[in-house]
C-alpha cells in the first residue's frame, strides 16, 4: 500500500514554476533598495569600517555575566580545581570581543564626524582592559544590589533566585557594566548593551545615569531611567516608574545635550508603581516615599510622603439585560 496520498504529478511542477516566477520579482526590488543607499535622506551604513555589532552584544553580555557571577552562568561546571582556568578562558574571550567592539565604535565615531585620529585600536585595548580591571569592583556593588533585593522581598527564597530570576537585577547588571564603558567615553556600545537588556526586561536604563549601591527594581516592566538621572544608595523603585525629562522643544537635541534633564533621588527613597518624576531640577529628598501613580515635577524635602487622594469608588450591582 502506498504510504503517500495520490496526487497530480503536475501540481508540484506548477508550484515550482509559480515560486520561480515570484522570485524573479526580487532582483528589481533589491535594485530599488540599493538605489536608496545613495540617498542622503535615508540611513545606510555601507562602509569598509564596520559598526559595533548588535549580533555580538548578547554574547558579550553573557561572557561578562559569567565573570561577575562566576559559576551561575558559566558554560561548564566550576569547581575548586578548574575555576581559575575556566574564568581565565572566559576573560580572554570577553577581552578580545571587547577590544573588537570598542574599536569599531570609536572608529565609526571618528569617521562619522571627520575627527582627528583618536587611535581607535589603542582605545579598544585600553578600554577593554579598563572594563575587565573594574569587574571586581562591579562584583562588589552588584552584591549589594542582590542583598537589597533579597532583604526587601519576602517572595525571594535565596540569593541564587535573585541572581537567576529577577529581571531587575539583569537590567542593573548590564547597566553597571555599560556605565563603566560610558565613563570611558566609549560611543554606541554602552547604549547597545542597555537596549539589549531593555528588549529582554522592559527596563530602560540609560548608561549615563548615576546609581548608588543597594539599588532595587522590583518587577520592573515599564521602568525608564533617563541619562542624567542621579540615584543615591538604598533606593527601591517598582514597575512602571519613569524618571524622565520635562517636555522638550523640537531642537532639544543640540541645546540640551549634556545638561541635567532628569531627576535626582537621594538615599533611601522608595518610588511605587506607575509614578512619574520629571525634570533636572527635581530632587526627591532622602527617605521620602513616592506613592503609586503620582506625577511630580517639583522637589520634595527629605522624609516626605507623597500620595494621591484615595479615589472615590462607585460600586453597584450589574443590571441584568
N, C-alpha and C positions, 0 to 999 in steps of 0.2 A: 504493500500500500504506500502510495506517495505521501511523504510527511508534509509536503508543501502544498497549499491550495493551488488549484489550477488557475492560470491567469493568461491573459492575452499576451503573446510574446512581443507584440508591438507597443504595449504600454510602457515598458521600461525604456525602449528606444525613443518613444515620443517624449517621455520625461527628460531624458538626457538631452535631446535636441532643444527642449524648452529651456533647460538650465543653461545650455551653451548660448542660446540667443539672449538670455537675460544677462549673462556675464559679459557678453560683448558690449553692453551698455556702460560697463565700468570704466574703460580707458578714457572716454571723453569726460566723465565725471572727475577722474583723477587729474586730467589736464586742467579742468576748471579750478580744482583745489590748488594745483601747482601755480597757476596764473595769479592766484590771490597772494601767493608768498612774496611777490614783488610789490604788493600794495601796502604803502606805509600806514594806511588807516586800519589794517588788521594786524594780528600778532602772530609772528612766526619766529622760531629760533633755528635758522638754517646756517650753521656756522661750524668751523673747524674746532672751536673751543667749546667743549661740552658744558652744560649746566650741571649743578648738583642734581643727582638723580633721585626722584621720589621713589623709584623702584628699590633703591638701596637703603632708604631711610628706615624701613621696618626692620631690615636685617641689622642695621647699625644700632637701633634702639634695643633690639633683642640681645645683641652682644654686650652692650653697656649694662643692661639689666642683669646679665649673668655676673658681671663684675661688681655691681653694687649690692646684689643679693646672692652671694655665692651659694651654690647648691640648690637654690629654688628654681632657677630657670635654665640650668646647665643642660647640655645635650647628653651628658653622661653623668653617672653617679659620682659624686665627690666624696672621698673618704680621706682619713689622715695620711694615707700613703700617696695618693695621686693628686691631691688638690693643688699643690704648687705647680706641677706640670700642667694640669688642665687649665688653671687660671692663667698661666703663662702663655699657653696656646691661644686662649681667648683674647688676652690682652694684645698679643701680637696681631691677631686677625683684625681686632677692632681698631688698633692704631693705624694699620695700613689703610683701612677703609676710611678712617677719619682724615688722614693725610690727603687721600684722593678727593674726597668730597669737599673739604675745606679749600683745597687748591682750586677745584672747579668753581666754587662760589666766589672766591676772591678774584680769580682771573676774569670771570664773566663781569663782575662789577667794574673792574678796571677798564676792560674793553668797551663796556656799555657807556661809560661816562668819559671815555678817552682820557684816562688819568695817566700820570707818570707811572712807570713800572714800580709795582709795590712788592716785587719778588714773591710772587704768589706761591711758588713751590716751597720756598723757605717758610712763608707764613703758614702753609699747610702743615709742615713738620712741627714748627714751634707751637701752633695752635693745638694740634693733636696731642703733643706731649703735655702741654699745659692742662688740657682736659683730663688726660689719664692721671696726671700727677694730683689733680684735685679730687679723684674718686674716693680716697679715704675720708676726706672732709665731707663729701657728699653723702657717703655711707652713714656718717655720724648724724648729720642733720635729718636724713631720711629715717633713722632710727627713732628720733624724737617724734616725727610725724606718725610712724607706726604705733608708738606707745600712746600718743594722744588719741588716735582713732580707737584703739582698744579700750583705753580708760574711759572714754566718753560714750561707748556703745555697748549696752547690755547684750545686744544680739551677737556680738563678736565672741567666739569661743576660744580664740587663740591669736597670737601674733601672726602665725602662719596663715590663718584665714584672711587677715587684713592684707597681708602681702600678696596672696594669691588672688583674692576675690573682690577687692574693693576698687571700683573704677576711680574713685577719688585719689587713691594712692598711686595708681598707674599714671594719672594725669600729672600729679605732683612730682613723681619721679622723673618723667620726661621733661617737665618744666625745669626742674633743678639742674638737669644736665644741659638743656638748651640755654638756660640763663647764663651758665658759665661760658658757653660759646658766644652769647650775646655780649657779655662783659669783655671778651677778647676781640670784639668788633668783627666777628665773622658774619658776613652777609648771608641772607637767604636760608642757609641750612638750619639755624635755630628755629625759624618760623616753620619750615617744612616738618621739623620734629614735633613741635607743639600742635600743628594742624593734623598730623597723623594721630596723635593722642585724642584730639578733638573729634576726629571722624569715628574713633572707636568708643569714646565715652560720652560724647555730648558736652564735654567740659572744655571751654575755650580759655586758655591762659596764655597771654602774650609773653614771650620770653623776656621782654624788657621789664616786666613787673618785678617789684622787690618784695620778697615774702620771708618772714622770720621763721623761727623754729616752732615745732608742735602745731603745724597747720593741718587742719582737717576740712575736707569737703565731704559732707555726708550725703549719700545717694548721688548727688552731683549733676544729673542731667539738666542741661539748660544753663549752667553756670557760665558767666562771662566775666573775665578779669582783664581790664584794659592795660595797655602798655605802661602807663605812668602810675599805675596803682601802687600804693605802699601799704604793706600789711605787717603789723608787729608780730610779737610772739604769742603763742597760745590762742590763736583765733580759729573759730569754727564757723563755717557757712554751710547752708543747706541748698538743696536743689532749686534751680530757677532764680538764683541771686545774680543780679547784674551790678558790677562795679564799673561804671562806664563814664562816658563824656557827655556833656550837655550837647544839645542840638548844634551842629556845626555848619558854618556857611559853606557855600559852594567851593570857595578857594581855600578851604581849611588845610588841605594837604601841605601846601607850602608855608602858609602863615603860621600854623600851629605845630608843625613837625618839631619834635624835641621839647615842647613845652608841657608843663604839668596840666593834664586834662582829666585825670581820673582821681578818685577819692583816696583818702588815707584812713586806714583802720588801725587804731592804736592797740596796745596789748590787751588780751583777754576779752576781746569783743566777740559777740555771737550775733549772727545775722540769719534770721529764719527764712523759710522758703518763700520765693516769689518777691522778695524785697528788691527794690531798685535804688541804688545810691549813685548819684551823678555829680560830676564837677571836680576840677582840680583843686578848688579851694575848700572842698567839703572834707571835714575831719570828724571822724567818729571817735569820741574820747574813750580812754581806757575803761574797760569793764562794762561798757554800755551793751544793751541788748536791743536789737532792732527787730521788731515783730514781723510776722508774715505779711506780704503784700503791701508793705509800707513803701511810699515814694518819697525820697529825700533828696533835696538839692541844697541843703544848708547844714552847717556843722551842728553837732550836739556835744555838750561838755561830758567829761568823764562821769561814770556811774549814773547814766541816764537810760531809762527805758522808753522806747518809742513804739507805740502800738496804735492800731486803728480802733475806733469805737466799735463795740460789738454791734454787728448789723442786726436789724430787726427782721426776724424770720416770720414768714407767713405760712402757717401750717393749716391745711384744711383737707377735708375728705375729697376723694376723687369722685366726681359725679358720674354715675353710670349713664351710658348712652341709651 
